[in-house]
Amino acid sequence: MRIDRDLVANVARLAALELSPDEEAELSGQLTRIVEHFEALRTIPEALLAGAPDAPATPLREDLPAGDPGGSLAGSNAPSFAHGHFVVPRVVTRD
């Protein structure tokens, strides 16, 4: 699969990135090579993969609330803290 500059430009626009034409060309080449590597992995016969060991399971822990961050050092040093959350200025805009 070939990743062309139009696709890179469209994804950059959706991600609100500004890329120069040179950067678009470079990224399209790099992404094409990455996709080609994954496509090459599809050609490996499954018989060769049958003896591969499975990865060990990721140990899980119980998800427990750690308390109110407002009373913590981070909450007390925050410039603005409201309703249990840090208040930050908006940084993403759509023009």
C-alpha positions in Angstrom: 0.0 0.0 0.0 1.4 3.4 -1.0 0.8 6.3 1.4 0.7 9.4 -0.8 1.2 13.1 0.0 -2.5 13.7 -0.2 -3.3 11.2 2.5 -0.5 12.7 4.7 -1.8 16.2 4.1 -5.4 15.1 5.0 -4.3 13.5 8.2 -2.1 16.5 9.1 -5.1 18.8 8.6 -7.3 16.6 10.8 -4.6 16.6 13.5 -4.2 20.4 13.2 -0.5 20.0 12.1 1.2 22.3 9.7 3.6 20.4 7.4 5.7 21.8 4.6 5.6 20.0 1.2 9.0 18.6 2.0 7.8 17.2 5.3 4.7 15.7 3.6 6.9 14.0 1.0 9.3 12.6 3.7 6.5 11.3 5.9 4.7 9.7 2.9 7.9 7.8 2.1 8.5 6.8 5.8 4.9 5.7 6.3 4.9 3.7 3.0 8.0 1.8 4.2 6.4 1.0 7.6 3.2 -0.3 5.9 5.3 -2.4 3.5 7.1 -4.0 6.5 3.7 -5.0 8.0 2.5 -6.3 4.6 5.7 -8.4 4.4 4.9 -10.0 7.8 1.7 -11.3 6.3 3.7 -13.5 3.9 5.2 -15.5 6.8 3.6 -19.0 6.9 1.6 -19.7 10.0 3.4 -23.0 10.4 6.6 -21.1 11.3 4.7 -19.2 14.0 3.1 -22.2 15.6 6.0 -22.9 18.0 6.4 -19.3 19.1 5.6 -18.8 22.8 2.8 -16.6 23.8 3.7 -13.4 25.6 3.2 -13.5 29.4 0.0 -12.0 30.6 0.2 -8.5 31.9 -0.3 -8.5 35.7 -3.4 -6.5 36.7 -4.0 -4.6 39.8 -7.2 -3.4 41.3 -8.1 0.2 40.3 -8.7 2.0 43.6 -9.3 5.8 44.1 -6.3 7.4 45.7 -8.2 10.2 47.3 -8.9 13.9 46.6 -6.0 15.5 44.8 -7.2 18.9 46.0 -5.7 18.2 49.4 -2.5 17.0 48.0 0.7 18.9 47.3 -0.1 19.0 43.6 -3.6 20.4 44.2 -2.4 23.0 46.7 0.3 24.2 44.3 -2.0 24.4 41.2 -2.7 27.8 39.9 -6.4 26.9 39.6 -8.2 23.9 41.0 -12.0 23.5 40.9 -14.4 20.6 41.6 -11.6 18.2 42.0 -9.9 19.0 38.7 -7.0 21.2 37.6 -8.2 24.2 35.6 -6.0 24.9 32.5 -6.4 27.3 29.6 -7.8 25.9 26.4 -4.9 25.1 24.0 -6.7 23.4 21.1 -8.8 25.6 18.7 -10.4 25.0 15.3 -10.0 27.8 12.9 
